[in-house]
Every structure is written in structure tokens, then in C-alpha cells.
């Protein structure tokens, strides 16, 4: 494994994959032959897999699953075909993102000191499960898209000193399992430098411990074409790396599956922007749910065709 570390990560977040398979979705190669989804991704240059973890998720097809146990099974499978692994802790029972950071039901009535212990124990336990199964992730994300914090209200950015403590518990638990794992703190809208400066200045002031600044980049949700803000993304990546002396990584990106050429160019441009960060501090680019076909997920920014075959847009990862 070690030989790959340091090389550029080209990734896919495939949290939906086990449910897609369980509900009978079939994946096909360009020649029409049925293939394992992870192999199809690998054949297109993808070398890293990102997996979300929910605490006590439900069984809903689109917004459930991704339990610690299910995540371990997926991580083992991905590592077996040579993928590097990122684990994305949401610290919730379902989606956590800028609009919602709900505590897991099991932690709902806990005091702030108890929440600190919850974050530590959950992080540690999941990583120990993975390690026992033979997988030590290369990266661990403490929180998912947290420009306004996590575990609301205690961990909201209105209580940034408390958020800092929660993030540090995730960091400490990760390093207790393996000190080489890189810890990521992740915000959305990676082209918005002011937002990132505000957050990471506060994080610096409050001694938040982390190794990598993770960014999402979705021109679609900004109602723009990537050409309008790719330079802002690159400038922000470079600024984060130099201002905080950290590595940077686009941990989520995606484009409209119906615009194959545009999405391919978006990916090529994003990869280039990350590679342009000096001193190899730009670690990689991860596509969010490329295999999550619209017919199954209703998600517009997948990178799959209606015939069950990968979008040619993913060829951007091949170079």
C-alpha cells in the first residue's frame, strides 16, 4: 500500500453501491458485458474510494445504510482490488451537510462532555473495526461539509470553541488507531475563499488539529458553468495550502450526467487545479457517487449512462 501514498488520488465516493447491488442494479462495460462497479471505476483510472459512515442508519434505499459494518465490508472489497480508502464520518444517522447536522438519535440527550466522548468512541470503534478487517484508511474525514459546524446545536459554529473540541476528539481517536492516517476537515463551495478563510482562521485560533483541508466543488449547485469559477477554486486551493501550511483535496465534485463533455472538461480542469498547488500539496479529486445512476438515485450529478454503462466523462481520470 505504502508505495501508492503520495501519488495523486483519483477517487469515487460510492456509498450507494451496496444498496444499488442489493436492489438488483446491474453495471455494464462499454462492450455491454456485465462487470463489478469497482472494477469499471478502476479501469477508468480511479484509485481511491470514499465511504460515508452513519451511526445508526435506517434501511431506506436512498438515505439509509452506510452503517459501520456495511462500510467495513465495502472498504475490504475496495482495498482488495487495489483502492486507497477514505472514511467520511457524518456523526449522524443520515445525511449531514451545510443545511442539516442532526445528532444521532442515540446521542440526542447527551451533554456536551458526553458528546465529546461519543465522537471519540464512534471514530475509534469504526476505525478499529476496519483495522481488524485489514483496512487502515489513508484518510479520515471528521465531519461532512461543516461550514456551520456539526452535531447541532452544541457543535454549531456559533459555539466554535465547542466545535473545535469535537473536531479534536475525532482527530485524536483517528491518530490513536494509526498516526499515519491523514485527518481531513471539509467545507462546501470550494471556490469561495472568504468562507474558507473565515472558518480556518477560527480553527487555527482555537487550535483545531487536522492535516488536510477538504473541499466540495459543484458548479451545478452554484448555477454556473465551471469556467466561471475554476480559477477561484485554484486560487483558494493555493491560498489554503500556503496560509495554513496544509495539504488540500477536492473530496467531492460532480457534473450533470446529461452533459458528458462538459462534465469531462470540468473534471480535467479540477484535476489540473489541484495538481497546480505547489509542493505536491494538492492530494487528489473525488467524484461523488459517479455510479449513482439517475434511474436508481434521482441524482442529477452522477456519471453513469441510462444503459448501465459508465459515462465517458470519467475518462478524465485516465491520464
DAQUI-V474577 format. One record per residue. N is the residue number from 1. PHI is phi in whole degrees, 0 to 359 (999 if undefined). Layout:
# DAQUI-V474577
N;PHI  N;PHI
This chain:
# DAQUI-V474577
1;999  2;304  3;299  4;281  5;298  6;97  7;277  8;293  9;270  10;243  11;233  12;220  13;271  14;234  15;305  16;281  17;303  18;300  19;289  20;301  21;294  22;295  23;267  24;92  25;291  26;246  27;251  28;231  29;277  30;305  31;276  32;91  33;280  34;288  35;219  36;294  37;303  38;296  39;294  40;300  41;292  42;300  43;297  44;260  45;96  46;282  47;235  48;220  49;234  50;252  51;230  52;275  53;233  54;250  55;287  56;230  57;288  58;274  59;259  60;300  61;303  62;269  63;228  64;235  65;67  66;61  67;289  68;307  69;295  70;295  71;295  72;298  73;301  74;293  75;296  76;299  77;297  78;292  79;296  80;301  81;262  82;93  83;278  84;273  85;240  86;241  87;249  88;249  89;278  90;271  91;51  92;202  93;271  94;210  95;309  96;242  97;200  98;303  99;271  100;204  101;223  102;277  103;295  104;301  105;306  106;294  107;254  108;304  109;261  110;283  111;287  112;300  113;302  114;291  115;297  116;301  117;293  118;303  119;298  120;299  121;295  122;298  123;299  124;298  125;296  126;295  127;292  128;293  129;301  130;297  131;297  132;299  133;274  134;95  135;243  136;250  137;300  138;281  139;225  140;230  141;261  142;264  143;93  144;239  145;48  146;246  147;298  148;243  149;88  150;213  151;47  152;294  153;274  154;301  155;259  156;293  157;295  158;298  159;246  160;300  161;297  162;285  163;304  164;303  165;293  166;297  167;299  168;293  169;294  170;296  171;297  172;296  173;296  174;298  175;291  176;292  177;279  178;199  179;293  180;277  181;296  182;272  183;263  184;250  185;247  186;236  187;241  188;271  189;52  190;296  191;273  192;260  193;299  194;300  195;300  196;290  197;299  198;302  199;294  200;281  201;297  202;297  203;298  204;294  205;302  206;260  207;59  208;291  209;259  210;195  211;247  212;225  213;265  214;261  215;230  216;262  217;216  218;228  219;307  220;304  221;286  222;271  223;55  224;225  225;268  226;304  227;298  228;282  229;219  230;296  231;293  232;295  233;300  234;297  235;297  236;293  237;303  238;294  239;296  240;299  241;297  242;277  243;295  244;248  245;53  246;236  247;278  248;228  249;201  250;274  251;271  252;213  253;212  254;186  255;224  256;299  257;294  258;279  259;251  260;300  261;293  262;297  263;292  264;298  265;293  266;302  267;294  268;300  269;292  270;291  271;300  272;298  273;300  274;289  275;292  276;282  277;291  278;299  279;59  280;55  281;276  282;270  283;275  284;166  285;222  286;238  287;276  288;272  289;52  290;298  291;279  292;283  293;312  294;306  295;298  296;267  297;257  298;65  299;266  300;288  301;261  302;289  303;225  304;229  305;263  306;295  307;272  308;85  309;257  310;298  311;289  312;302  313;303  314;291  315;298  316;302  317;279  318;289  319;304
